[in-house]
Amino acid sequence: MTVSRLSGKLTNAPRDTSLVSGSVSERLNREETLSASYKVLADNIGEENLLCSNTEGQNLRVSVYVLNMRGQPLMPTTPRRTRLLLKKKKAKVVKRTPFTIQLNYATGEDKQPIKLGIDAGYSKIGFSAITDKQELIAGEVTLRKDVSKKITERKMYRTTRRNKLWYRKPRFLNRTASKRKGWLAPSINHKLDTHIRLIERIKHILPISETILEVATFDSQKMQNPEIKGIEYQQGELQGYEVREYLLEKWGRKCAYCGKSNIPLEIEHIIPKSRGGSDRVSNLTLSCKKCNLKKGNKTVKEFGHPMIQQQAKKPLKSVAFMNTVRKKMVEKLNCQYTYGFITKYHRIKLGLSKSHVNDAFVIAGGDKQQRVKSFDVKQVRRNNRSIQTNRKGFKPSIRRQRYQYQPNDLVRYNNILCKVKGVFNYGKWIRLVNSVGKTINSNIKNVELITYGKGLQFAVNSSTT
């Protein structure tokens, strides 16, 4: 069958008929709109590779996500149908990753039930959407870990700037935001919003009929002391002690690194806060000033004291996050929920390895469905927030506007696809990075925008699920 023959069949087709109706092929005459039953919909890749007809050696097929004329999601289709639609100009590309097209004409909208499973987490999120016969999309999101650090830096810059305003009235008693009911710390709220944005983005390309979220509750004290019971829950590690006195007793009133005593000692973090350490007393030790300066930003293992590392208990940030937001997440999404022990039971029963993607597949009710290649999704900053740059010998450089290009935007430069690293010279020049990691500086007039970077960067995982 040739393309010209197919196009002849579609020339005068009514607008309310199915996508590829006619007597051309039994496969093309199914009344399922853009659904591809009994086919694996997988491996979303770039536009050039997606529309290439050479698929030898691939055991997983590619899925193309489809929107109707109103921008509402339909069932995914195959690359072959996509090529025909784009060639006939009956569809247009609206997103590269995941590859998504939008139809330019009305069509039937038969949809299959799709369940979306979400494995919520502090540092990573797993997601998987399935039908009764196949998995449609799956992946793992790596969340940002620098939000708390950025907030601390912002506080420092604001404090420095406000200290220069002599006429400014004191405002140390007007911080009422934290007193509002349901208030969350900014770093926690950021992760909660990311979960919601991810689900909304998946719903934008797939007609999700049901969302299932795994929630969990943890006893953080029992995780630290399995034998704790009764009134001991009310008696913390510091009962009867002040922090410094407790540390002096615990470390024998000497430096934990050099062993010297009868010298001034400083409270020091075993795992530095900049490396993810907490202020919990289990992460604190005592050291002399010389050892503290010498250790710097290193962990105690890097500093040559691995035994002290073993005394630092594992941070409970992820535990606190799940205990805080699990109910809020279910309420905001108005979705079904399950528990971790149920997911673990079914995952072991299916013989699947432990991963966020496999957990999400099980949460969605996955069983014998044909799997797809998963996405590796990375969360990045949307904007470069450096408003003022102070250069020695020059006046402060003030950014007056938001530049057109932001980091991680995809652009075309001399027919080469590059990612934006930044903009300089008051927005007149742009710094790019090509596919081999080479940095290119160019006038901003020489680049053409392909797609914005957004906050969630989708990339196909080279390994199979």
JODA-V777597 format. One record per pair of residues at least 4 apart in sequence whose C-alpha atoms are under 8 Angstrom apart, sorted by the first residue. I is the first residue (numbers start at 1). J is the second residue. D is the distance in whole Angstrom. If there is no record, write none. Layout:
I|J|D ; I|J|D
//
This chain:
1|5|7 ; 1|6|7 ; 1|24|8 ; 2|6|7 ; 3|7|6 ; 3|84|8 ; 4|8|6 ; 5|9|7 ; 6|10|7 ; 6|24|7 ; 7|11|6 ; 7|88|8 ; 9|13|7 ; 9|22|7 ; 9|24|8 ; 10|20|7 ; 10|21|8 ; 10|22|8 ; 13|17|7 ; 15|105|7 ; 15|106|6 ; 15|107|7 ; 16|106|6 ; 16|107|5 ; 16|108|7 ; 17|21|7 ; 17|107|6 ; 17|108|7 ; 18|31|6 ; 18|32|8 ; 18|33|6 ; 18|107|6 ; 18|108|5 ; 19|33|6 ; 19|34|7 ; 19|107|6 ; 19|108|7 ; 20|28|6 ; 20|29|7 ; 21|28|7 ; 21|29|5 ; 21|30|8 ; 22|29|6 ; 23|29|7 ; 24|28|7 ; 24|29|8 ; 25|29|6 ; 26|30|7 ; 32|36|8 ; 32|110|6 ; 32|111|8 ; 33|75|8 ; 33|107|7 ; 33|108|6 ; 33|109|6 ; 33|110|6 ; 34|66|8 ; 34|74|7 ; 34|75|5 ; 34|76|6 ; 34|77|5 ; 35|74|8 ; 35|75|5 ; 35|76|6 ; 35|77|6 ; 35|111|8 ; 36|41|8 ; 36|75|8 ; 36|76|7 ; 36|77|6 ; 36|78|7 ; 37|133|8 ; 38|133|7 ; 38|134|7 ; 39|61|8 ; 39|134|7 ; 40|60|6 ; 40|61|6 ; 40|62|7 ; 40|63|8 ; 40|134|6 ; 40|135|7 ; 40|136|8 ; 40|370|6 ; 40|371|7 ; 40|372|7 ; 41|60|7 ; 41|61|6 ; 41|62|5 ; 41|63|4 ; 41|64|8 ; 41|76|7 ; 41|77|8 ; 41|78|7 ; 41|134|8 ; 41|135|7 ; 41|136|5 ; 41|137|8 ; 41|372|7 ; 42|60|6 ; 42|61|5 ; 42|62|4 ; 42|63|5 ; 42|136|7 ; 42|137|7 ; 42|371|8 ; 42|372|5 ; 42|373|6 ; 42|374|8 ; 43|60|7 ; 43|61|7 ; 43|62|5 ; 43|63|7 ; 43|372|7 ; 43|373|5 ; 43|374|7 ; 43|460|6 ; 44|50|7 ; 44|62|6 ; 44|63|6 ; 44|64|7 ; 44|97|7 ; 44|98|6 ; 44|99|6 ; 44|460|6 ; 45|49|7 ; 45|50|6 ; 45|62|8 ; 45|96|8 ; 45|97|7 ; 45|98|7 ; 45|99|7 ; 45|459|8 ; 45|460|7 ; 46|50|6 ; 46|96|6 ; 46|97|7 ; 46|99|7 ; 47|51|6 ; 47|96|6 ; 47|99|7 ; 48|52|7 ; 50|62|7 ; 50|79|7 ; 51|79|6 ; 51|80|8 ; 51|82|8 ; 51|83|6 ; 53|80|8 ; 60|372|7 ; 60|373|7 ; 62|78|7 ; 62|79|7 ; 63|76|6 ; 63|77|6 ; 63|78|6 ; 63|79|7 ; 63|136|8 ; 64|76|5 ; 64|77|5 ; 64|78|6 ; 64|79|6 ; 64|82|7 ; 64|98|8 ; 64|99|6 ; 64|100|6 ; 64|101|7 ; 65|73|8 ; 65|74|7 ; 65|75|7 ; 65|76|5 ; 65|77|7 ; 65|98|7 ; 65|99|6 ; 65|100|5 ; 65|101|6 ; 65|205|6 ; 65|206|7 ; 66|73|6 ; 66|74|5 ; 66|75|7 ; 66|76|6 ; 66|77|7 ; 66|100|6 ; 66|101|5 ; 66|102|6 ; 66|103|7 ; 66|205|7 ; 66|206|8 ; 67|71|5 ; 67|72|5 ; 67|73|4 ; 67|74|6 ; 67|100|7 ; 67|101|6 ; 67|102|5 ; 67|103|6 ; 67|205|7 ; 68|72|5 ; 68|73|6 ; 68|74|7 ; 68|102|6 ; 68|103|5 ; 68|104|8 ; 68|105|8 ; 68|106|7 ; 68|107|8 ; 69|102|6 ; 69|103|5 ; 69|104|6 ; 69|105|6 ; 69|106|7 ; 71|102|7 ; 72|204|7 ; 72|205|8 ; 72|207|8 ; 73|203|8 ; 73|204|6 ; 73|205|5 ; 73|206|5 ; 73|207|5 ; 74|109|7 ; 74|110|8 ; 74|111|7 ; 74|205|7 ; 74|206|6 ; 74|207|6 ; 75|111|6 ; 75|112|7 ; 75|206|7 ; 75|207|7 ; 76|136|8 ; 76|206|8 ; 77|81|7 ; 77|82|7 ; 78|82|6 ; 79|83|6 ; 80|84|7 ; 81|85|6 ; 82|86|6 ; 83|87|6 ; 84|88|6 ; 85|89|6 ; 85|90|5 ; 85|91|6 ; 86|90|6 ; 86|91|5 ; 86|92|6 ; 89|104|8 ; 90|103|6 ; 90|104|5 ; 90|105|7 ; 91|101|6 ; 91|102|5 ; 91|103|4 ; 91|104|5 ; 91|105|8 ; 92|101|5 ; 92|102|5 ; 92|103|7 ; 92|104|7 ; 93|99|8 ; 93|100|6 ; 93|101|4 ; 93|102|6 ; 94|99|8 ; 94|100|6 ; 94|101|5 ; 94|102|6 ; 95|99|5 ; 95|100|5 ; 95|101|7 ; 95|451|8 ; 96|100|6 ; 96|451|8 ; 97|458|6 ; 97|459|7 ; 98|458|7 ; 100|205|7 ; 111|207|7 ; 112|131|7 ; 113|131|6 ; 113|132|8 ; 113|208|7 ; 113|209|6 ; 113|210|8 ; 114|129|6 ; 114|130|6 ; 114|131|5 ; 114|207|7 ; 114|208|5 ; 114|209|5 ; 114|210|7 ; 115|129|5 ; 115|130|5 ; 115|131|7 ; 115|208|6 ; 115|209|6 ; 115|210|5 ; 115|211|6 ; 115|212|7 ; 115|364|6 ; 115|365|8 ; 116|127|7 ; 116|128|6 ; 116|129|4 ; 116|130|7 ; 116|208|7 ; 116|210|6 ; 116|211|5 ; 116|212|6 ; 116|364|5 ; 117|127|6 ; 117|128|5 ; 117|129|6 ; 117|211|6 ; 117|212|5 ; 117|213|6 ; 117|214|8 ; 117|360|5 ; 117|361|6 ; 117|362|8 ; 117|363|5 ; 117|364|4 ; 117|365|8 ; 118|125|7 ; 118|126|6 ; 118|127|5 ; 118|128|7 ; 118|211|8 ; 118|212|6 ; 118|213|5 ; 118|214|6 ; 118|360|5 ; 118|363|7 ; 118|364|8 ; 119|125|6 ; 119|126|5 ; 119|127|6 ; 119|213|6 ; 119|214|6 ; 119|356|6 ; 119|357|8 ; 119|359|6 ; 119|360|5 ; 119|363|7 ; 120|124|7 ; 120|125|5 ; 120|126|7 ; 120|195|7 ; 120|213|7 ; 120|214|6 ; 120|215|7 ; 121|125|5 ; 121|318|7 ; 121|322|7 ; 122|143|8 ; 122|191|7 ; 122|317|8 ; 122|318|5 ; 122|321|6 ; 122|322|7 ; 123|142|6 ; 123|143|5 ; 123|144|7 ; 123|145|7 ; 123|318|8 ; 124|140|7 ; 124|141|5 ; 124|142|5 ; 124|143|6 ; 124|356|8 ; 125|140|6 ; 125|141|5 ; 125|142|7 ; 125|143|8 ; 125|195|8 ; 125|356|7 ; 126|138|8 ; 126|139|6 ; 126|140|5 ; 126|141|6 ; 126|356|4 ; 126|357|5 ; 126|358|8 ; 126|359|7 ; 126|360|5 ; 127|137|8 ; 127|138|5 ; 127|139|6 ; 127|140|6 ; 127|356|8 ; 127|357|6 ; 127|360|5 ; 127|361|7 ; 128|135|7 ; 128|136|8 ; 128|137|6 ; 128|138|4 ; 128|139|7 ; 128|357|7 ; 128|360|5 ; 128|361|5 ; 128|364|7 ; 129|135|6 ; 129|136|6 ; 129|137|5 ; 129|138|6 ; 129|208|8 ; 129|361|7 ; 129|364|7 ; 130|134|6 ; 130|135|4 ; 130|136|6 ; 130|137|7 ; 130|361|8 ; 130|364|7 ; 130|366|7 ; 130|369|8 ; 131|135|6 ; 131|136|7 ; 131|369|8 ; 132|369|7 ; 133|368|8 ; 133|369|5 ; 133|370|7 ; 134|369|4 ; 134|370|5 ; 134|371|6 ; 135|369|6 ; 135|370|6 ; 135|371|5 ; 135|372|6 ; 136|372|7 ; 137|372|7 ; 137|373|8 ; 137|374|7 ; 138|357|6 ; 138|361|8 ; 138|372|7 ; 138|373|7 ; 138|374|5 ; 138|375|6 ; 139|357|6 ; 139|374|4 ; 139|375|4 ; 139|376|6 ; 139|377|7 ; 140|356|6 ; 140|357|6 ; 140|374|7 ; 140|375|6 ; 140|376|5 ; 140|377|6 ; 141|376|6 ; 141|377|4 ; 141|378|6 ; 141|379|7 ; 142|376|8 ; 142|377|6 ; 142|378|5 ; 142|379|6 ; 143|191|7 ; 143|378|7 ; 143|379|5 ; 144|379|6 ; 144|380|7 ; 146|150|6 ; 147|151|6 ; 147|187|6 ; 148|152|6 ; 148|186|8 ; 148|187|6 ; 149|153|6 ; 149|274|7 ; 150|154|6 ; 151|155|6 ; 152|156|6 ; 153|157|6 ; 154|158|6 ; 155|159|6 ; 156|160|6 ; 157|161|6 ; 158|162|6 ; 159|163|6 ; 160|164|7 ; 161|165|7 ; 162|168|8 ; 171|175|8 ; 176|180|7 ; 177|183|7 ; 178|183|6 ; 178|184|8 ; 179|183|7 ; 184|188|6 ; 184|189|6 ; 185|189|6 ; 186|190|6 ; 187|191|7 ; 188|192|6 ; 188|321|7 ; 189|193|6 ; 190|194|6 ; 191|195|7 ; 192|196|7 ; 192|325|7 ; 192|329|7 ; 193|197|6 ; 194|198|6 ; 195|199|6 ; 196|200|6 ; 196|329|8 ; 196|333|7 ; 197|201|6 ; 198|202|6 ; 199|203|6 ; 200|204|6 ; 201|205|7 ; 202|206|6 ; 203|207|6 ; 203|208|6 ; 210|335|7 ; 210|336|8 ; 211|335|5 ; 211|336|6 ; 211|364|8 ; 212|335|6 ; 212|336|5 ; 212|337|5 ; 212|338|7 ; 212|363|7 ; 212|364|6 ; 213|330|7 ; 213|335|7 ; 213|336|6 ; 213|337|5 ; 213|338|6 ; 213|363|7 ; 214|337|6 ; 214|338|5 ; 214|339|5 ; 214|340|6 ; 214|363|7 ; 215|322|7 ; 215|326|6 ; 215|337|7 ; 215|338|6 ; 215|339|5 ; 215|340|7 ; 216|322|7 ; 216|323|7 ; 216|326|7 ; 216|339|6 ; 216|340|6 ; 217|319|8 ; 217|322|7 ; 217|323|6 ; 218|319|6 ; 218|323|7 ; 219|223|6 ; 220|224|7 ; 220|316|7 ; 220|319|7 ; 220|320|8 ; 221|225|6 ; 221|226|8 ; 221|228|7 ; 221|233|7 ; 222|226|5 ; 222|227|7 ; 222|228|6 ; 224|313|8 ; 228|232|6 ; 228|233|7 ; 229|233|6 ; 231|235|7 ; 232|236|7 ; 235|239|6 ; 238|242|7 ; 238|243|7 ; 238|246|7 ; 241|245|6 ; 241|246|5 ; 242|246|6 ; 243|247|6 ; 243|281|7 ; 244|248|6 ; 244|267|8 ; 245|249|6 ; 246|250|6 ; 247|251|6 ; 247|253|8 ; 247|284|8 ; 247|285|6 ; 247|286|7 ; 248|252|6 ; 248|253|5 ; 248|254|8 ; 248|286|7 ; 249|253|6 ; 251|255|8 ; 251|256|7 ; 251|285|7 ; 251|286|7 ; 253|261|6 ; 253|262|8 ; 254|259|6 ; 254|260|5 ; 254|261|4 ; 254|262|7 ; 254|263|8 ; 254|265|7 ; 254|286|7 ; 254|287|7 ; 255|259|5 ; 255|260|5 ; 255|261|6 ; 255|265|7 ; 255|286|6 ; 255|287|4 ; 255|288|6 ; 256|285|7 ; 256|286|6 ; 256|287|6 ; 256|308|8 ; 257|287|7 ; 257|291|7 ; 257|305|7 ; 258|287|8 ; 258|291|7 ; 260|288|8 ; 263|288|7 ; 264|288|6 ; 264|289|8 ; 265|286|6 ; 265|287|5 ; 265|288|5 ; 265|289|7 ; 266|286|5 ; 266|287|5 ; 266|288|6 ; 266|289|7 ; 266|292|8 ; 267|284|7 ; 267|285|6 ; 267|286|5 ; 267|287|7 ; 268|284|6 ; 268|285|5 ; 268|286|6 ; 268|287|6 ; 268|292|7 ; 269|273|7 ; 269|277|7 ; 269|278|8 ; 269|279|8 ; 269|283|6 ; 269|284|5 ; 269|285|6 ; 270|277|8 ; 270|283|5 ; 270|284|6 ; 270|285|6 ; 270|299|6 ; 270|300|6 ; 270|308|8 ; 270|309|7 ; 270|312|7 ; 271|275|7 ; 271|276|7 ; 271|277|5 ; 271|278|8 ; 271|283|7 ; 271|298|8 ; 271|299|5 ; 271|300|7 ; 271|309|8 ; 271|312|8 ; 272|276|7 ; 272|277|5 ; 272|278|8 ; 272|297|6 ; 272|298|7 ; 272|299|7 ; 273|277|4 ; 273|278|6 ; 273|279|8 ; 274|297|7 ; 275|297|8 ; 277|283|7 ; 277|315|7 ; 278|283|7 ; 278|315|7 ; 279|283|7 ; 279|284|7 ; 280|284|7 ; 282|311|7 ; 282|312|5 ; 282|313|6 ; 283|312|5 ; 283|313|7 ; 284|312|8 ; 287|291|6 ; 287|292|6 ; 288|292|6 ; 289|293|6 ; 290|294|6 ; 291|295|6 ; 292|296|6 ; 295|299|8 ; 295|300|8 ; 295|303|6 ; 298|302|6 ; 298|303|6 ; 299|303|6 ; 299|309|8 ; 300|304|6 ; 300|305|5 ; 300|306|6 ; 300|308|7 ; 300|309|6 ; 301|305|5 ; 301|306|4 ; 301|307|8 ; 301|308|8 ; 301|309|6 ; 302|306|8 ; 305|309|7 ; 306|310|7 ; 307|311|7 ; 308|312|7 ; 316|320|6 ; 317|321|6 ; 318|322|6 ; 319|323|6 ; 320|324|6 ; 321|325|6 ; 322|326|5 ; 324|328|8 ; 325|329|6 ; 326|330|7 ; 327|331|6 ; 328|332|6 ; 329|333|6 ; 330|334|6 ; 330|335|6 ; 330|336|7 ; 330|337|7 ; 331|335|7 ; 338|342|7 ; 338|343|8 ; 338|363|7 ; 339|343|7 ; 340|344|6 ; 341|345|6 ; 342|346|6 ; 343|347|6 ; 343|359|6 ; 343|362|6 ; 343|363|6 ; 344|348|6 ; 344|359|8 ; 345|349|6 ; 346|350|6 ; 346|362|7 ; 347|351|6 ; 347|352|5 ; 347|353|8 ; 347|354|8 ; 347|358|7 ; 347|359|7 ; 347|362|6 ; 348|352|6 ; 348|353|8 ; 350|367|7 ; 352|358|7 ; 353|358|7 ; 354|358|7 ; 354|359|7 ; 355|359|6 ; 356|360|6 ; 357|361|6 ; 357|374|8 ; 357|465|8 ; 358|362|6 ; 358|465|8 ; 359|363|6 ; 360|364|6 ; 361|365|7 ; 361|366|5 ; 362|366|5 ; 362|367|7 ; 371|465|7 ; 372|464|7 ; 372|465|7 ; 373|460|7 ; 373|461|7 ; 373|462|8 ; 373|463|7 ; 373|464|5 ; 373|465|6 ; 374|460|6 ; 374|461|6 ; 374|464|7 ; 374|465|6 ; 375|458|6 ; 375|459|5 ; 375|460|5 ; 375|461|5 ; 376|458|6 ; 376|459|5 ; 376|460|6 ; 376|461|6 ; 377|456|6 ; 377|457|5 ; 377|458|5 ; 377|459|6 ; 378|456|6 ; 378|457|5 ; 378|458|7 ; 379|455|5 ; 379|456|5 ; 379|457|6 ; 380|454|8 ; 380|455|5 ; 380|456|6 ; 380|457|7 ; 381|407|8 ; 381|455|6 ; 382|406|7 ; 382|407|7 ; 382|453|7 ; 382|454|6 ; 382|455|5 ; 383|406|6 ; 383|407|7 ; 384|406|7 ; 384|407|7 ; 387|398|6 ; 387|399|5 ; 388|396|7 ; 388|397|6 ; 388|398|5 ; 388|399|6 ; 389|396|6 ; 389|397|5 ; 389|398|7 ; 390|394|7 ; 390|395|7 ; 390|396|5 ; 390|397|6 ; 391|395|7 ; 391|396|7 ; 391|397|8 ; 399|426|7 ; 403|423|8 ; 403|427|6 ; 405|409|7 ; 405|420|7 ; 405|422|8 ; 405|423|7 ; 406|420|7 ; 406|421|8 ; 406|422|6 ; 406|423|7 ; 406|452|8 ; 406|453|8 ; 407|419|7 ; 407|420|5 ; 407|421|5 ; 407|422|6 ; 407|453|7 ; 408|419|5 ; 408|420|5 ; 408|421|6 ; 408|452|7 ; 408|453|5 ; 408|454|8 ; 409|419|6 ; 409|420|5 ; 409|449|8 ; 409|450|8 ; 409|451|6 ; 409|452|5 ; 409|453|4 ; 409|454|8 ; 410|417|7 ; 410|418|6 ; 410|419|5 ; 410|420|7 ; 410|449|6 ; 410|450|5 ; 410|451|5 ; 410|452|6 ; 410|453|6 ; 411|417|6 ; 411|418|5 ; 411|419|6 ; 411|420|7 ; 411|447|6 ; 411|448|5 ; 411|449|4 ; 411|450|5 ; 411|451|7 ; 412|416|5 ; 412|417|5 ; 412|418|6 ; 412|447|6 ; 412|448|5 ; 412|449|6 ; 412|450|7 ; 413|417|6 ; 413|418|7 ; 413|446|6 ; 413|447|5 ; 413|448|7 ; 414|446|8 ; 414|447|8 ; 416|434|8 ; 417|434|7 ; 417|435|8 ; 418|432|6 ; 418|433|6 ; 418|434|5 ; 418|435|7 ; 419|432|6 ; 419|433|5 ; 419|434|6 ; 420|430|7 ; 420|431|6 ; 420|432|5 ; 420|433|6 ; 421|430|8 ; 421|431|5 ; 421|432|5 ; 421|433|6 ; 422|430|6 ; 422|431|5 ; 422|432|7 ; 423|427|6 ; 423|428|8 ; 423|429|6 ; 423|430|4 ; 423|431|6 ; 424|428|7 ; 424|429|5 ; 424|430|6 ; 424|431|8 ; 425|429|6 ; 427|444|8 ; 428|443|6 ; 428|444|6 ; 429|441|7 ; 429|442|6 ; 429|443|4 ; 429|444|5 ; 430|441|6 ; 430|442|6 ; 430|443|6 ; 430|444|5 ; 431|439|7 ; 431|440|6 ; 431|441|5 ; 431|442|7 ; 432|439|6 ; 432|440|5 ; 432|441|6 ; 432|442|8 ; 433|437|6 ; 433|438|5 ; 433|439|5 ; 433|440|6 ; 434|438|6 ; 434|439|7 ; 434|440|8 ; 442|446|7 ; 443|447|8 ; 453|457|7
//
